[in-house]
Amino acid sequence: MNTFSNTMPMKKNINIEDEELIVPEEETVETAPEADEEPTAEEKELSEAVERYVSDEDEDDLGEVSFKSILGGDLLQSPFFRRQVMFIIFVAGLLLFYTGNRYSSQQDIITIDSLKVRLQQERYNVLTQSSELLNLSRQSNIEQQLRLFGDSALANPTTPPYEIEVKK
C-alpha cells in the first residue's frame, strides 16, 4: 500500500577510458509525491504518532505531582520512569543480591562465633583432664593406690643407689 507509486527506471553512467556509456538498470527509484497533493489520512495519522513519540521523549517534566497522582500510579507512567525501567529493575536486582549476600554472611558469622565458643569449652575440658591425669600419675599417688589394693610387691627402696665405677 505505497502511495509513492511514481517510479521511473534509473540509468547509470559508466566511464570507460573517456567514453561514456549509458546502461539502464532494473532498479526503480520512488519519487516523492507532488507538492500540490494532499496527504492521506494514514499519512496524517503516522505523522501525528511520530510527533507524539518525539514530544514524549523530549519531556522530562513529571507534570503535576500530588499525593493522589502518586497513589494512582500516574507518576509511574511519566516518560521519565518509562525510560528508566531497565535501570530500576537493575537496582532492584542489586538490592536483592545485597540483601541475600548480607543474610548469608550473617549466618556464617553466627556459625563461626558458635564454633569459637565450642572450641574454647573443649580447650577447657582438655586442660582439666590433663591436670587430673598429671595429678593421678604422680609417683606418690601411684604408690598410695598400690598400697590400698595390697596386691603389688613394689615398695620404695630403703637403701641409697649404688654407683658403679668403670675403669678405663
C-alpha positions in Angstrom: 0.0 0.0 0.0 2.5 2.5 -1.0 1.2 5.9 -2.0 4.5 6.8 -3.7 3.8 4.9 -6.9 5.6 7.2 -9.3 8.6 5.2 -10.4 11.0 5.6 -13.2 13.9 3.5 -14.3 17.2 4.8 -13.3 20.1 5.0 -15.7 23.7 4.5 -14.7 26.6 6.3 -16.4 29.8 4.3 -16.7 33.1 5.9 -17.9 35.5 3.6 -19.7 38.6 5.3 -21.0 36.9 8.6 -21.6 33.9 7.0 -23.4 30.6 7.4 -21.7 28.2 4.5 -21.8 24.6 4.7 -20.5 23.4 1.4 -19.1 19.8 1.1 -17.9 19.3 -0.6 -14.5 16.4 -2.8 -13.3 16.2 -0.8 -10.0 13.5 1.8 -9.6 13.6 4.9 -7.5 10.5 6.1 -5.8 9.8 9.7 -6.1 8.2 11.9 -3.5 4.6 12.9 -4.1 3.8 16.1 -5.8 3.8 19.2 -3.6 0.2 20.0 -4.6 -1.1 16.6 -3.4 -2.9 16.4 0.0 -1.5 13.8 2.4 -3.9 10.9 3.1 -5.5 10.1 6.4 -2.9 7.3 7.1 0.0 9.7 6.4 -1.5 12.3 8.8 -2.0 9.7 11.5 1.5 8.5 11.0 3.0 12.0 11.3 0.9 12.7 14.4 2.1 9.5 16.0 5.7 10.4 15.3 5.2 13.9 16.7 3.7 12.4 19.9 6.6 10.0 20.2 9.2 12.7 19.8 7.4 15.1 22.1 7.1 12.3 24.8 10.8 11.7 24.7 11.7 15.4 25.0 9.5 15.8 28.1 11.5 15.5 31.3 8.8 17.2 33.4 7.0 14.9 35.7 3.9 17.1 35.5 1.8 17.9 38.5 3.0 15.6 41.3 0.4 15.2 44.0 -0.4 12.6 46.6 -3.3 11.4 44.6 -1.2 11.1 41.4 1.4 9.1 43.3 -1.1 6.7 44.7 -2.9 6.4 41.4 0.2 5.4 39.6 0.3 8.4 37.2 3.8 9.1 38.3 4.9 5.7 37.0 3.5 6.4 33.6 5.6 9.5 33.1 8.1 9.5 30.3 11.0 9.7 32.8 10.0 6.5 34.5 9.2 4.7 31.2 12.8 5.5 30.0 14.3 4.3 33.3 12.5 1.0 33.7 15.6 -1.1 32.9 17.7 0.9 35.4 15.0 0.5 38.1 15.0 -3.3 37.5 18.8 -3.4 37.7 18.8 -1.5 41.0 16.1 -3.8 42.4 18.2 -6.9 41.4 21.2 -5.4 43.1 19.2 -4.8 46.3 18.0 -8.4 46.3 21.6 -9.6 45.8 22.9 -7.4 48.5 20.2 -8.5 51.0 20.8 -12.2 50.2 24.5 -11.8 50.5 24.3 -10.0 53.8 21.9 -12.6 55.2 24.3 -15.4 54.1 27.3 -13.5 55.7 25.5 -13.0 59.0 24.6 -16.7 59.1 28.3 -17.6 58.5 29.4 -15.2 61.3 26.9 -16.7 63.7 28.2 -20.2 62.9 31.8 -19.1 63.3 31.0 -17.5 66.7 29.3 -20.6 68.0 32.2 -22.8 66.8 34.7 -20.5 68.7 32.7 -20.8 71.9 32.6 -24.6 71.5 36.3 -24.7 70.8 37.0 -22.7 74.0 34.9 -25.1 76.0 36.7 -28.1 74.6 40.1 -26.5 75.4 39.0 -26.0 79.0 37.9 -29.7 79.2 41.2 -30.9 77.8 43.1 -28.7 80.2 41.0 -30.1 83.1 41.5 -33.7 82.1 45.2 -33.1 81.5 45.7 -31.7 85.0 43.7 -34.6 86.6 45.8 -37.1 84.7 49.0 -35.4 85.8 47.8 -35.5 89.4 46.9 -39.2 89.2 50.2 -40.1 87.5 52.5 -38.7 90.3 54.7 -41.3 92.0 53.2 -40.6 95.4 49.6 -41.2 94.1 50.6 -44.4 92.3 52.3 -45.8 95.5 49.2 -44.9 97.5 46.9 -46.7 95.1 49.2 -49.8 95.2 49.2 -49.9 99.0 45.4 -49.6 99.1 44.9 -52.6 96.9 47.8 -54.6 98.5 48.4 -56.9 95.6 51.7 -55.4 94.5 55.2 -56.3 95.6 56.5 -52.9 94.7 57.8 -50.7 97.5 60.1 -47.8 98.0 63.8 -48.6 98.2 65.4 -48.2 101.6 69.0 -48.3 100.5 70.6 -45.5 98.6 71.5 -46.1 95.0 74.9 -47.7 94.4 77.4 -46.2 91.9 79.3 -48.5 89.7 82.8 -47.2 88.8 84.0 -48.1 85.4 87.8 -48.3 84.8 89.1 -47.2 81.5 
